[in-house]
Amino acid sequence: MAEARRQRQPHCLITIAATQGSVPRRAGTKMLVYSDGKITGTIGGGRFESLVIADAIALLRQGDPVLKSYPLHDTATDSFGAICGGEVTVLIEPQLPSPALTLLGAGHCSRALAHLAQTCGWHVTVIDDRVEAVADFPAQQRLSSPQAPDFIAAKSWRNDDALVLVNRNYQLDRDALAAALKNRGMAYLGMMGSRRKVRRVMDELLASGFQKADFAGLRAPIGLDLGADHPAEIAVSIFAEILLVFHQTSGRPLLLLESLPSNPAAHALIPV
């Protein structure tokens, strides 16, 4: 299970929760079912196990755990032909991968963003061509490679992926962005930089053959306008924007008028 989580591979934890009568395995027996139908362990084999595997794969699309009983006798209306004589109650728990953040660049802001994302339970990958920069970087996956565009082009991006370009110079971000625009699929794509840098990158990509429509959905310059200055504050502004995109929310304050203090002079302290 730990390896499946590290690989961000969807799977279900199957546990025999209760048994009655004659059954192949006792309560507490566990098995893992992966999204491709492969398994680790066994809860008894045969038609019973194949039905549980099919139910587990179906539940991976929904994400909710289910407690289900399977009759191993031919007297039940939902019998599937087993004649052991007992009944097995199985807990099927989908284990969906955590969202993933891929950082291109291992600088100060990238490091702060990685810390924040991991605190929130995200899987973090960092890519930088400087070996020393990624050596102690806070990430589950560290890649020291000068070929970040190749990584982007080869990866199968999903709707729980965020890709953030925070390289140390605009040429690296430009080449990485070109690869990302050709292989979209991530829920969030953002690039750090001043407006001047962003405009230069876009102009060079437009000159190379990209169209303005290709930049739709790109977040650049990256982050929400929070007045952030310190790398940790900048990380908050970026991650808040990523969450906003992932959850499709407005980002508006949740302040209610009823929560305002009774002292009118204090109202000016609360942003509306």
SULKAVEN-V876770 format. One line per field, one symbol per residue. phi: phi as a letter, one per 40 degrees, with the letter a starting at -180 (. if undefined). psi: psi as a letter, one per 30 degrees, with the letter a starting at -180 (. if undefined). burial: + if it has 24 or more other ideal C-beta (glycine too) atoms within 12 Angstrom, else -. A space follows every 10 residues. Layout:
BEGIN
phi=???
psi=???
burial=???
END
This chain:
BEGIN
phi=.ccccccfcc abcbbccabb gcbcbcdhcb abbcccgcbb gabhggcdcc cccccccccc cbgccbbbbb cbaccccbcb hcbchbabbb cbbcbcccdb bbbbhbcccc ccccdcccdc gccbbbbacc dcccdbccac bbbbacbddc cccccccbcb bbbbbbccac cccccccdcc ccbciccbbb bciccccccc cccccccchc bdcccdgcca ccgccbgcbc dccccccccc cccdcccfbc gccccbcccc cccdcccccb cb
psi=eeeeeefhjk lkkkkjellk aklellkfkl kkklfgfllk akgfaaeeee eeeeeeeeff fefklkjkkj khlgfkfgkg fkgefakkkk kjjkjkkllk kkkjkhaeee eeeeeeeeeg glkkkkkkfj efefegkilf kkkjkfheee eeefkjklgg kkkkjhlflf eeeeeeeeee ffilflfkjl kllleeeeee eeeeeefffl leffgkfkjk lllliggkek eeeeeeeeee eeeeeefhlf glkgkkeffk lfjeffeffj k.
burial=---+---+++ +++++++-+- --+++---++ +++++---+- +-++---++- +++-+++-++ -----+-+++ +++------- -+-+-+++++ ++++++++++ +++++++-++ ++++++++-- -++++++++- --++--++++ +++-+--++- ++--+-++-+ +++++++--+ -+++++++++ +--+-+++++ +++---++-- ++--+----- ----+--+++ ++++---+-- ---+++++++ +++-++---- ---------- ---------- --
END
